[in-house]
Amino acid sequence: MMLAGKHILLIIGGGIAAFKSLDLIRRLRERGALVTPVLTKAGEEFVTPLSVSALAGQKVFRDLFDLGDEAEMGHIQLSRVADLVVVAPATADLMAKMAQGHANDLASTLLLATDTPVLIAPAMNVRMWEHAATQRNLETLRADGITVAGPNDGDMACGEFGPGRMAEPLEIVAAIEASLAGGPLEGKRVLVTSGPTHEPIDPVRYIANRSSGAQGAAVARALSALGAHVVFVTGPADVPPPDGVEVIAVQTAQQMLDAVQAALPVDAGVFAAAVADWRVSSSSDRKLKKSKDGLPKLEFAENPDILKTVSQMKNGRPALVVGFAAETNDVQDHATAKRERKGCDWIVANDVSPGTGIMGGSENAVILIDDKGAESWPRMRKDDVAQKLAQRIAEALG
């Protein structure tokens, strides 16, 4: 078992989601992990020290100034003997303390004193989660290298709906396993492009397509889970970038090409972005207005071909270049021709015609095309497609 013998320091914050931490302890121990629990005073309002201790099979640490605990295992040592520190639930208050470096109770002191990797599972009211202060703290924590699991969308105990529900225990277990696993792509650097590009017509209008960026984000997440250092170059997508990757946000095709070239060299490149083929050659710096003289005349120019540029590089070409082909008819034929025309190693093709529900949806059905032929994969969740593709990439680079 991946977690057998691993030591998890679990900090339980004060929120209704604390009851899930009891199940989290059980799931971790089933997998052979040793769980040392730390219960905040607010956490004690939702779960009892006795229930936490019984499930963990360990003493519950609660007070920074417990002299007996300090004599047996000082808070500095307690924060450093674990393989991973997990905060679940991570309340808005705990996140703020972490981001600002406060140390006025046992939990915040442990988090400030540790040099062990930290994973948090946020849980709070949707308005608190969406508040600018919480989002600033989240950005700070991510920049500090802290891994974030969740939160999920769903019904709140307060009766509201939206993001803020703590991730489910098994989701947190998976995030813990990914954090502790070296993975077959450890030491590899992989570039992933994702999302649409927006090509401006004027300050308020642009050319784009319907790509949500969900598949590219899933691929980046799956590669990162296998240990790769992922450089994630994303256009203005509907979905947020995954945690634990290096994010470079762009708007236009030219900006994406510049970011890609700056990120090289990499071991592999996965070009999942739906880049606009054309742009307005001279976009207006003012909003175009209706006129009695008729429609405005827009002249178009071809955008740079990012996949072709990287695939046909003479020096510094990645060992594996994977392109994507979104087609509405003759999918395999068009994708096969695209692979030959661009010069990439693999093409992941899918049918995005309106009846499929794939463009912007949660599922995908793809054909993987390489120099050996075409392999059709059954329709599955985009996360599952990503995991299967990431495993294939790991095998190819291995």
C-alpha positions as CSV (number, residue, x, y, z in Angstrom):
1,M,0.0,0.0,0.0
2,M,1.3,3.4,-1.0
3,L,0.6,5.0,2.5
4,A,1.9,2.0,4.5
5,G,4.2,3.4,7.2
6,K,3.7,7.0,6.2
7,H,3.2,9.5,9.1
8,I,0.4,12.0,8.6
9,L,0.0,15.0,11.0
10,L,-3.7,15.8,10.7
11,I,-4.9,19.3,11.9
12,I,-8.6,19.5,12.3
13,G,-10.1,23.0,12.0
14,G,-13.4,24.2,13.3
15,G,-16.2,23.7,10.8
16,I,-19.1,21.4,10.2
17,A,-16.9,19.5,7.7
18,A,-14.8,18.3,10.7
19,F,-17.0,15.2,10.8
20,K,-15.5,14.2,7.5
21,S,-12.1,14.2,9.1
22,L,-13.2,11.2,11.2
23,D,-13.8,9.2,8.1
24,L,-10.5,10.6,6.6
25,I,-8.6,9.2,9.6
26,R,-10.3,5.8,9.1
27,R,-9.4,5.8,5.4
28,L,-5.8,6.7,6.1
29,R,-5.4,4.0,8.7
30,E,-6.9,1.4,6.4
31,R,-4.1,2.1,4.0
32,G,-1.5,1.7,6.7
33,A,-0.8,5.3,7.6
34,L,0.0,6.5,11.1
35,V,-2.2,9.5,11.9
36,T,-1.2,12.0,14.6
37,P,-4.2,14.3,15.2
38,V,-4.2,17.9,16.3
39,L,-7.6,19.3,17.2
40,T,-8.2,23.1,17.3
41,K,-10.4,24.6,20.0
42,A,-12.9,25.5,17.3
43,G,-12.7,21.9,16.0
44,E,-13.7,20.6,19.4
45,E,-17.1,22.3,18.9
46,F,-17.8,19.8,16.1
47,V,-15.9,16.5,17.0
48,T,-14.7,15.3,20.4
49,P,-11.1,14.5,21.3
50,L,-12.3,11.0,22.4
51,S,-13.8,10.2,18.9
52,V,-10.7,11.5,17.1
53,S,-8.3,9.6,19.5
54,A,-10.3,6.4,19.2
55,L,-10.2,6.4,15.4
56,A,-6.5,7.5,15.2
57,G,-5.3,5.2,17.9
58,Q,-3.2,8.1,19.0
59,K,-3.2,10.8,21.6
60,V,-4.9,14.0,20.4
61,F,-2.7,17.1,20.7
62,R,-4.8,20.2,21.6
63,D,-2.9,22.8,23.6
64,L,0.3,24.7,22.8
65,F,1.1,25.2,26.5
66,D,0.6,21.6,27.7
67,L,3.9,21.1,29.6
68,G,3.6,17.3,29.5
69,D,3.4,17.4,25.7
70,E,6.3,19.8,25.6
71,A,8.4,17.4,27.7
72,E,7.5,14.4,25.6
73,M,7.5,15.9,22.1
74,G,7.9,19.6,21.7
75,H,5.8,21.3,19.1
76,I,8.8,21.9,16.9
77,Q,9.6,18.2,16.7
78,L,5.9,17.3,16.3
79,S,5.7,19.5,13.2
80,R,8.7,17.8,11.6
81,V,8.5,14.1,12.2
82,A,5.6,13.6,9.8
83,D,5.9,12.8,6.1
84,L,3.0,15.2,5.4
85,V,1.0,17.8,7.3
86,V,-2.7,17.8,6.3
87,V,-5.2,20.5,7.4
88,A,-8.8,19.2,7.0
89,P,-10.9,21.2,7.2
90,A,-8.9,24.2,6.5
91,T,-11.1,27.1,7.6
92,A,-10.9,30.6,6.3
93,D,-9.3,31.6,9.7
94,L,-6.7,28.9,9.5
95,M,-5.8,29.8,5.9
96,A,-5.5,33.4,6.9
97,K,-3.2,32.5,9.8
98,M,-1.1,30.3,7.5
99,A,-0.8,33.0,4.8
100,Q,0.2,35.7,7.3
101,G,2.5,33.6,9.5
102,H,0.5,33.8,12.7
103,A,1.4,31.4,15.5
104,N,-1.0,32.0,18.4
105,D,-2.2,28.4,19.0
106,L,-0.9,24.9,18.5
107,A,-2.1,24.4,15.0
108,S,-0.8,27.7,13.6
109,T,2.5,27.3,15.4
110,L,3.0,23.8,14.0
111,L,2.3,25.1,10.5
112,L,4.8,27.9,10.9
113,A,7.5,25.7,12.4
114,T,7.3,22.9,9.9
115,D,9.6,22.2,7.0
116,T,7.4,19.2,6.0
117,P,5.1,19.5,2.9
118,V,1.6,20.7,3.7
119,L,-1.7,19.9,2.1
120,I,-4.9,21.7,2.9
121,A,-8.6,20.8,2.2
122,P,-10.5,24.1,2.5
123,A,-14.1,24.2,3.8
124,M,-16.2,27.2,4.4
125,N,-19.3,29.1,3.3
126,V,-19.4,30.0,-0.4
127,R,-19.3,33.8,0.3
128,M,-16.2,33.3,2.5
129,W,-14.5,31.2,-0.1
130,E,-15.2,33.7,-2.9
131,H,-14.2,36.7,-0.7
132,A,-11.2,38.6,-2.1
133,A,-9.3,38.2,1.2
134,T,-9.6,34.4,1.1
135,Q,-8.6,34.3,-2.6
136,R,-5.5,36.4,-1.8
137,N,-4.6,34.0,1.0
138,L,-5.1,31.1,-1.3
139,E,-2.8,32.6,-3.9
140,T,-0.2,33.2,-1.2
141,L,-0.4,29.6,0.1
142,R,-0.1,28.2,-3.4
143,A,2.9,30.4,-4.1
144,D,4.4,29.0,-0.9
145,G,4.2,25.5,-2.3
146,I,1.2,24.3,-0.3
147,T,-1.0,21.7,-2.1
148,V,-4.8,22.4,-2.1
149,A,-7.4,19.6,-2.4
150,G,-10.8,21.0,-3.3
151,P,-13.1,22.6,-2.3
152,N,-16.0,21.1,-4.2
153,D,-19.3,22.7,-5.3
154,G,-22.4,21.6,-3.4
155,D,-25.1,22.3,-0.8
156,M,-23.8,24.0,2.3
157,A,-24.9,23.4,5.9
158,C,-26.1,27.1,5.9
159,G,-28.5,26.4,3.0
160,E,-26.4,28.0,0.2
161,F,-24.9,26.3,-2.8
162,G,-21.6,26.7,-4.5
163,P,-17.8,26.1,-4.0
164,G,-16.7,25.7,-0.4
165,R,-17.6,22.1,0.5
166,M,-14.6,20.2,1.8
167,A,-13.4,17.5,-0.6
168,E,-14.6,14.0,0.2
169,P,-12.3,11.8,2.3
170,L,-11.3,9.6,-0.6
171,E,-10.5,12.6,-2.7
172,I,-8.2,13.9,0.0
173,V,-6.6,10.4,0.4
174,A,-5.9,10.5,-3.4
175,A,-4.3,14.0,-3.0
176,I,-2.2,12.7,-0.1
177,E,-1.0,9.7,-2.1
178,A,-0.1,12.0,-5.0
179,S,1.8,14.3,-2.7
180,L,3.8,11.4,-1.2
181,A,4.4,9.5,-4.4
182,G,7.5,10.1,-6.5
183,G,5.8,8.8,-9.6
184,P,7.2,7.6,-12.9
185,L,7.6,11.2,-14.2
186,E,9.7,12.4,-11.3
187,G,12.4,14.6,-12.7
188,K,10.6,15.2,-16.0
189,R,9.5,18.6,-17.2
190,V,6.3,18.6,-19.2
191,L,4.5,21.5,-21.0
192,V,0.7,21.6,-21.3
193,T,-1.3,24.2,-23.2
194,S,-4.9,24.5,-22.5
195,G,-8.1,26.6,-23.0
196,P,-9.1,28.9,-25.8
197,T,-7.3,32.0,-27.0
198,H,-9.0,35.4,-27.3
199,E,-8.1,37.4,-30.4
200,P,-9.2,41.0,-29.9
201,I,-11.4,42.8,-32.4
202,D,-11.7,45.9,-30.2
203,P,-11.5,46.4,-26.4
204,V,-14.8,44.5,-25.8
205,R,-15.0,42.0,-28.6
206,Y,-12.8,39.0,-29.6
207,I,-12.6,35.9,-31.7
208,A,-12.6,32.6,-29.7
209,N,-14.1,29.2,-29.6
210,R,-16.1,27.1,-27.1
211,S,-13.3,25.3,-25.4
212,S,-13.7,25.2,-21.6
213,G,-10.1,24.1,-20.9
214,A,-11.3,21.2,-18.8
215,Q,-9.4,18.5,-20.7
216,G,-6.1,20.4,-20.7
217,A,-6.4,21.1,-17.0
218,A,-7.2,17.4,-16.4
219,V,-4.1,16.3,-18.4
220,A,-1.9,18.8,-16.4
221,R,-3.3,17.5,-13.1
222,A,-2.7,13.8,-14.1
223,L,0.9,14.5,-15.2
224,S,1.6,16.3,-12.0
225,A,0.2,13.4,-10.0
226,L,2.7,11.1,-11.7
227,G,5.6,13.3,-10.5
228,A,6.2,15.6,-13.5
229,H,7.0,19.3,-13.1
230,V,4.2,20.7,-15.3
231,V,4.4,24.1,-17.0
232,F,0.7,24.9,-17.7
233,V,0.2,27.6,-20.3
234,T,-3.5,28.5,-20.3
235,G,-5.8,30.8,-22.2
236,P,-8.9,32.3,-20.6
237,A,-10.5,29.0,-19.7
238,D,-13.7,28.3,-17.8
239,V,-12.1,26.0,-15.3
240,P,-9.4,27.0,-12.8
241,P,-5.8,25.7,-13.3
242,P,-4.9,22.6,-11.3
243,D,-3.0,22.8,-8.1
244,G,0.7,22.0,-8.0
245,V,1.6,23.2,-11.5
246,E,3.5,26.2,-12.8
247,V,0.8,28.4,-14.3
248,I,1.3,30.9,-17.1
249,A,-1.8,32.7,-18.1
250,V,-2.2,34.2,-21.6
251,Q,-4.9,35.7,-23.9
252,T,-3.8,35.5,-27.5
253,A,-2.1,32.9,-29.8
254,Q,1.0,35.0,-30.0
255,Q,1.3,35.3,-26.3
256,M,0.8,31.5,-26.0
257,L,3.6,30.9,-28.5
258,D,5.9,33.2,-26.6
259,A,5.2,31.5,-23.3
260,V,5.7,28.1,-24.9
261,Q,9.1,29.0,-26.4
262,A,10.1,30.6,-23.1
263,A,9.3,27.4,-21.2
264,L,11.5,25.2,-23.4
265,P,13.3,22.9,-23.1
266,V,10.9,20.2,-21.8
267,D,10.8,16.5,-22.0
268,A,7.3,16.4,-23.5
269,G,4.8,18.9,-24.8
270,V,1.0,18.3,-24.7
271,F,-0.8,20.9,-26.9
272,A,-4.4,20.7,-25.8
273,A,-5.2,24.4,-26.2
274,A,-7.8,25.3,-28.8
275,V,-5.9,28.1,-30.5
276,A,-7.8,30.5,-32.7
277,D,-6.6,30.0,-36.3
278,W,-7.1,33.7,-37.3
279,R,-7.0,37.1,-35.7
280,V,-8.0,40.6,-36.8
281,S,-4.9,42.0,-38.4
282,S,-5.4,45.4,-36.9
283,S,-7.7,45.4,-33.9
284,S,-9.3,48.7,-32.9
285,D,-8.3,50.5,-29.7
286,R,-11.9,51.8,-29.5
287,K,-15.2,50.0,-29.5
288,L,-16.5,49.7,-33.0
289,K,-19.9,51.4,-33.4
290,K,-22.8,50.8,-35.6
291,S,-22.7,53.2,-38.6
292,K,-25.1,54.2,-41.3
293,D,-22.1,53.6,-43.7
294,G,-22.6,49.9,-43.3
295,L,-20.7,47.1,-41.5
296,P,-17.1,47.5,-40.4
297,K,-14.6,45.8,-42.6
298,L,-12.4,43.3,-40.7
299,E,-9.2,42.0,-42.3
300,F,-7.9,38.8,-40.9
301,A,-4.4,37.4,-40.5
302,E,-3.3,33.8,-39.8
303,N,-2.2,33.1,-36.2
304,P,1.2,31.4,-35.5
305,D,0.9,27.6,-35.6
306,I,2.2,26.6,-32.1
307,L,2.0,22.8,-32.6
308,K,3.8,22.9,-35.9
309,T,6.4,25.3,-34.7
310,V,7.4,23.1,-31.8
311,S,7.1,19.8,-33.7
312,Q,9.4,21.0,-36.4
313,M,12.1,22.6,-34.3
314,K,15.6,21.7,-35.3
315,N,17.1,22.2,-31.9
316,G,15.5,21.6,-28.5
317,R,12.4,19.7,-29.8
318,P,10.8,17.8,-26.9
319,A,11.2,14.0,-27.1
320,L,7.4,13.7,-27.3
321,V,5.0,16.1,-28.9
322,V,1.3,15.5,-28.5
323,G,-1.3,17.5,-30.4
324,F,-5.1,17.6,-30.1
325,A,-7.6,17.7,-32.9
326,A,-11.1,18.7,-32.3
327,E,-13.2,17.7,-35.4
328,T,-16.8,17.6,-36.4
329,N,-16.6,15.1,-39.2
330,D,-14.3,12.5,-40.6
331,V,-12.4,12.7,-37.3
332,Q,-9.8,10.0,-37.8
333,D,-9.0,11.1,-41.4
334,H,-8.6,14.8,-40.5
335,A,-6.6,14.0,-37.4
336,T,-4.3,11.7,-39.2
337,A,-3.6,14.3,-41.9
338,K,-3.0,16.9,-39.2
339,R,-0.4,14.7,-37.5
340,E,1.5,14.3,-40.7
341,R,1.1,18.0,-41.6
342,K,2.3,19.3,-38.2
343,G,5.0,16.7,-37.6
344,C,4.0,15.8,-34.0
345,D,4.4,12.3,-32.6
346,W,0.8,11.8,-31.4
347,I,-2.6,13.3,-32.0
348,V,-5.5,13.0,-29.6
349,A,-8.6,13.4,-31.8
350,N,-12.2,13.8,-30.7
351,D,-15.6,14.5,-32.2
352,V,-16.9,17.9,-30.9
353,S,-20.0,18.1,-33.1
354,P,-23.0,19.6,-31.2
355,G,-24.7,16.3,-30.6
356,T,-21.8,14.8,-28.7
357,G,-21.9,17.3,-25.8
358,I,-18.1,17.0,-25.5
359,M,-17.2,20.6,-26.1
360,G,-17.6,22.2,-22.7
361,G,-18.8,18.9,-21.2
362,S,-17.4,16.6,-18.5
363,E,-16.8,13.5,-20.8
364,N,-14.7,12.8,-23.8
365,A,-14.3,10.0,-26.4
366,V,-10.9,10.2,-28.2
367,I,-8.8,8.4,-30.8
368,L,-5.1,8.3,-30.1
369,I,-3.1,8.4,-33.4
370,D,0.6,7.7,-33.6
371,D,3.0,6.2,-36.2
372,K,1.5,2.7,-35.5
373,G,-2.1,3.6,-36.3
374,A,-5.2,4.7,-34.5
375,E,-6.6,3.5,-31.1
376,S,-10.1,4.4,-30.2
377,W,-10.9,4.9,-26.5
378,P,-14.4,4.5,-25.1
379,R,-16.3,7.5,-23.8
380,M,-15.2,8.3,-20.3
381,R,-14.8,11.2,-17.9
382,K,-12.2,13.8,-19.0
383,D,-10.2,13.1,-15.8
384,D,-10.0,9.4,-16.8
385,V,-8.9,10.3,-20.4
386,A,-6.2,12.5,-18.8
387,Q,-5.0,9.7,-16.5
388,K,-4.8,7.2,-19.3
389,L,-2.9,9.7,-21.6
390,A,-0.6,10.6,-18.7
391,Q,0.3,7.0,-18.2
392,R,1.0,6.5,-21.9
393,I,3.3,9.6,-21.8
394,A,5.1,8.2,-18.7
395,E,5.6,4.9,-20.6
396,A,6.9,6.7,-23.7
397,L,9.4,8.8,-21.7
398,G,10.4,5.9,-19.5
